[in-house]
């Protein structure tokens, strides 16, 4: 038995949103989550 609104039922009790394919992205924060930005190459470079 599937819950009401499951994929293969005729009646859905919720809206289904299928996002279009896109390029994967990563958000990073330098201040413990107060602000965020899209990751760039510099975010992955190792610093000493």
Secondary structure in CASP SS format (residue, H / E / C, confidence):
PFRMAT SS
TARGET T0000
AUTHOR 0000-0000-0000
METHOD secondary structure of the structure
MODEL  1
X C 1.00
X C 1.00
X C 1.00
X C 1.00
X C 1.00
X C 1.00
X C 1.00
X C 1.00
X C 1.00
X C 1.00
X C 1.00
X C 1.00
X C 1.00
X C 1.00
X C 1.00
X C 1.00
X C 1.00
X C 1.00
X C 1.00
X C 1.00
X C 1.00
X C 1.00
X C 1.00
X C 1.00
X C 1.00
X C 1.00
X E 1.00
X E 1.00
X C 1.00
X C 1.00
X C 1.00
X C 1.00
X C 1.00
X C 1.00
X C 1.00
X C 1.00
X E 1.00
X E 1.00
X C 1.00
X C 1.00
X H 1.00
X H 1.00
X H 1.00
X H 1.00
X C 1.00
X C 1.00
X C 1.00
X C 1.00
END
